[in-house]
């Protein structure tokens, strides 16, 4: 059913849960699994160094985070390709999914208040709204303590 799965990953507990679901699906369907982290760059940087500094911090943080899930995928005997994208999370993931022909996007849901949703928007809601392929939004179970 699924041959190419993209999971959004940022190292948060919600993305950890989404990754484990995507890993399980990839194993069951023998699908190609990709994990994408998105470095959000400043919208209006004061100087070019501000962009480079944000990118360097993101590369360091996501490099460590993605290395951890690469190990988990190897232990599960699932091939995992990791990607560090730049820009707004939903837009960057949607563009990659379209360009690379993914047939499923898995993303964790982060609980937001009504005000936060209004002001910030929800990455998972934007991906669901604009994706041309199925999207699985994974909520952390309250029973799991997450």
C-alpha positions in Angstrom: 0.0 0.0 0.0 2.7 2.5 0.9 6.1 2.5 -0.8 7.6 5.8 0.1 6.9 7.4 3.5 8.0 10.9 4.7 8.0 11.6 8.5 8.5 15.1 9.9 11.0 15.0 12.7 12.2 17.7 15.1 13.3 15.8 18.2 10.2 16.6 20.2 8.2 13.8 22.0 5.4 14.3 19.4 7.8 13.8 16.5 9.4 10.8 18.3 5.9 9.2 18.4 5.3 10.0 14.8 8.7 8.5 13.8 7.9 5.2 15.6 4.6 4.9 13.8 6.3 5.7 10.5 9.1 3.2 11.2 6.5 0.5 12.0 4.6 1.2 8.8 7.8 1.2 6.7 8.8 -2.2 8.2 5.3 -3.7 7.6 5.0 -2.4 4.0 8.8 -2.7 3.2 8.6 1.0 2.3 11.3 3.5 1.8 11.4 5.8 4.9 12.6 9.4 4.9 12.8 11.7 7.9 12.8 15.5 7.3 13.7 18.1 9.8 13.2 21.8 8.9 15.4 24.6 9.9 13.3 27.7 10.3 15.3 30.7 9.2 14.6 34.2 10.4 11.8 35.9 8.3 13.4 39.3 8.4 17.1 38.9 9.4 18.9 42.1 10.4 22.2 40.8 9.0 23.3 37.9 6.8 25.2 36.5 9.8 21.9 36.0 11.6 20.8 33.6 8.9 24.1 31.7 8.9 24.0 31.5 12.7 20.5 30.1 12.7 21.4 27.6 10.0 24.5 26.5 11.9 22.6 25.9 15.1 19.9 24.0 13.2 22.5 21.8 11.5 24.1 20.9 14.8 20.8 20.2 16.6 19.2 18.2 13.9 22.4 16.4 13.0 22.4 14.9 16.5 18.6 14.3 16.5 18.6 12.6 13.1 21.6 10.4 14.0 19.6 9.0 16.9 16.7 7.9 14.7 19.1 6.5 12.1 20.4 4.2 14.8 16.8 3.2 15.7 16.0 2.5 12.1 19.1 0.3 11.6 18.1 -1.7 14.7 14.6 -2.2 13.2 16.3 -3.1 9.8 14.6 -0.3 8.0 16.5 1.9 5.5 16.2 5.6 6.5 17.2 8.6 4.6 17.4 11.9 6.5 17.0 15.4 5.2 17.5 18.9 6.6 15.3 21.3 4.8 15.2 25.1 5.2 12.2 27.4 5.4 8.7 27.0 6.9 8.0 23.5 8.1 4.8 22.8 6.3 5.8 24.4 3.1 9.2 22.7 3.0 7.7 19.3 3.7 4.9 19.7 1.2 7.4 20.7 -1.5 9.6 17.8 -0.8 6.7 15.3 -0.7 5.5 16.6 -4.1 8.9 16.7 -5.7 10.0 13.2 -4.5 6.6 11.5 -5.0 5.9 10.3 -1.4 2.7 8.4 -1.0 2.3 9.0 2.8 3.3 11.8 5.2 3.4 11.0 8.9 3.6 14.0 11.3 3.2 14.4 15.0 0.5 16.7 16.4 1.6 19.3 19.0 -1.1 20.5 21.3 -1.7 24.2 20.7 -4.1 26.6 22.5 -6.8 28.3 20.4 -4.7 31.5 20.4 -1.5 29.7 19.4 -3.3 28.0 16.5 -4.7 31.4 15.4 -1.4 33.3 15.7 1.0 30.6 14.6 -1.0 28.1 12.7 -0.5 24.4 12.9 2.1 22.6 10.8 0.0 19.4 10.8 -3.2 21.2 9.8 -1.4 23.0 6.9 0.1 19.7 5.7 -3.3 18.0 5.9 -5.0 20.8 4.0 -2.5 21.1 1.2 -0.9 17.7 0.7 -1.6 15.8 -2.5 -1.0 12.5 -0.7 -2.5 10.9 2.4 -1.4 12.3 5.8 -1.3 10.5 9.1 -1.3 12.8 12.1 -0.1 11.0 15.2 -1.2 12.3 18.6 0.7 11.2 21.6 -1.4 9.0 23.8 -2.2 10.4 27.2 -1.8 6.9 28.6 1.8 6.8 27.4 2.7 9.8 29.6 3.6 12.0 26.6 
